[in-house]
Amino acid sequence: MAASSATQCFANRSTKIINAPGKNRCSSSLSTASRGLAIGSNRGFQQQHCRNLGIRAAVSVESTTDKKKSGSRNQYQLNTLTNWLLKQEQAGIIDGELTIVLSSIAVACKQIAALVQRAGISNLTGVQGAVNVQGEDQKKLDVVSNEVFSNCLRSSGRTGIIASEEEDTPVAVEESYSGNYIVVFDPLDGSSNIDAAVSTGSIFGIYHPSEECLADFDSDSDSLTPSEQNCVMNVCQPGKNLLSSGYCMYSSSVIFVLTVGTGVYGFTLDPMVGEFVLTHDKIKIPDKGKIYAFNEGNYALWEPNLQSYINSLKDPGPAGKPYSARYIGSLVGDFHRTMLYGGIYGYPRDKKSKNGKLRLLYECAPMSFLVEQAGGKGSDGSGRILDIKPEQVHQRVPLYIGSREEVEKLEKYLSSM
């Protein structure tokens, strides 16, 4: 009987769709040779006709249209750093030359991120065997990262001068043919922690192009002309002249944070597609916070007013809860947490380091520009970091940076000296 029914069904070349709950109950009289058979719950096969064969397609189109009208985001739509930069260019916020410079920096950060992740495997941990201009031991990754950063900026053709924390003096770029932006950078901040796989980062700042950097360079000449010397001195600008600044943090995620003077934006590297994707839109630092990041190992070397300030943070007060101490030892890592959660980061002067240890040009000014764009404050303890004009390329200054109210509170303590 079953065989007979099956033969009848093939003869009729008809199909049936199970009347399952939640399913479309209509089926079509279509070729079983091309569409297959569906077995019903009853003993025989029943032929059913769907009056509207396109009903599912219509529902699908209507659903897609509704999503577009409601503005819901397509799950495959990514707002990458490249797209974001192009939108800034279209809006007239930045020009095409600066877009290329920022893109080249992003490429350098991707390369450094890969090097950092493979440092232990590729024998890039440990000391290189040389010291930089500040007398500090250079890590192997310091040297490699500096080469990566420099090469990407040179190949962009849009930089006139590059100045690195690892180089003795700023370098005029012979390959530049347009743009001529001045780029300062710390290729690998926190490299002393690299052997322990603690978060590290790269910091950069970009200044206005200088027409004086268009001078022709003689590659066979060992000395700089007065025009070229003047070009190099253009690096020593106050932070308030910055066009853009940012950092890239190499940690559990690779996060690229930057500003072009219209707020702060964060992009996370998606390893699946190899692109930085917008994940932190218009970052705003809280006006105050309950976290402080100071190297308290130097407490005994600090001035009394700073000690009093730190003691006040440890006092539980009426609320019965003191501030929380968090110190990584990597400026990028500590600063990134402070930007998101609020609080204050500080690297003060002490009896050994009369002017502090952080560099104004490569670290303090770019970070202060970022924090001000996010609604925070950067100070040397008495004034605004961005107002300080560097007198030397590797000038050091104390740095207190973070939530506006927290930095102002510290300044009050220090001003009572």
Salt bridges, closest charged atoms under 4 A:
GLU97 OE1 - ARG158 NE 2.64
GLU136 OE1 - ARG359 NH2 2.86
GLU165 OE2 - ARG359 NH1 3.40
GLU174 OE1 - ARG154 NH1 3.54
GLU175 OE1 - ARG154 NH1 3.54
GLU275 OE1 - LYS110 NZ 3.98
ASP287 OD2 - ARG404 NH2 3.77
GLU296 OE1 - LYS314 NZ 2.75
ASP334 OD1 - ARG337 NH2 3.11
GLU372 OE2 - ARG384 NE 2.88
ASP387 OD1 - ARG384 NH1 3.00
GLU408 OE2 - LYS377 NZ 3.90
GLU408 OE1 - ARG404 NH1 3.99
GLU411 OE1 - LYS377 NZ 3.05
